[in-house]
């Protein structure tokens, strides 16, 4: 039998050896291929956000051009809310009367006559147009121009004395196509103004428009409820060139 004194010494030596091995293992685990990367457990700085593109007007403004803008989201203005789509289903385009930097003065369609209101141009999809329409009530003549160049001039019909055609500066709010045989021809331009002198019993709406007619004999007369009636060649030209938001001036 091994004496107790010797056995105690052996156990003590063995314990010391085990402690040494464990200590060496801990020291080697923090070096070499087992070293934890310095970045682990640390917060990395966020990537720099991309700077938004600087706002600017559409480039290459043509001489004599008007600025128009498409509404892409509902916009609250001093003249009321403006929605991306008109009541007749057209994209909403606004005529910008004046602009300075990002601030513009827009012509806002309402339930009666249009109103002006300030608007942030960065909220609109902007473009230039050189096309404009001039309506001369005294001569019963409608003209389409590109800048100062006349594209076409046509006889027309306008409102009767009891339902006169409104005068002023307006914009095109709608481009509407009609089926064959329509009383209004095959095409019409809705304008940003409404008739305030409606006949009793009339339920056909109040928006003023430029359209064709099934009564060509009325051309050259004051015969309508306020709308502008034009012959077929004029409709073809209007449909081809006049954009939504384009300026329309009606004067005596």
Secondary structure by P-SEA (a helix, b strand, c coil): cccaaaaaaaaaaaaaaaaaaaaaaaaaaacccccccccccccccccccccccccccccccccbbbbbbbbccccccccccccccccccccbbbbbccccccbbbbbcccccbbbbbbbcccccccccccbbbbbbccccbbbbbccccccccccbbbbcccccccccbbbbcbbbbbcccccccccbbbccbbbcccccccccccccccccccccccccccccccbbbbcaaaaaaaaacccccbbbbbcc
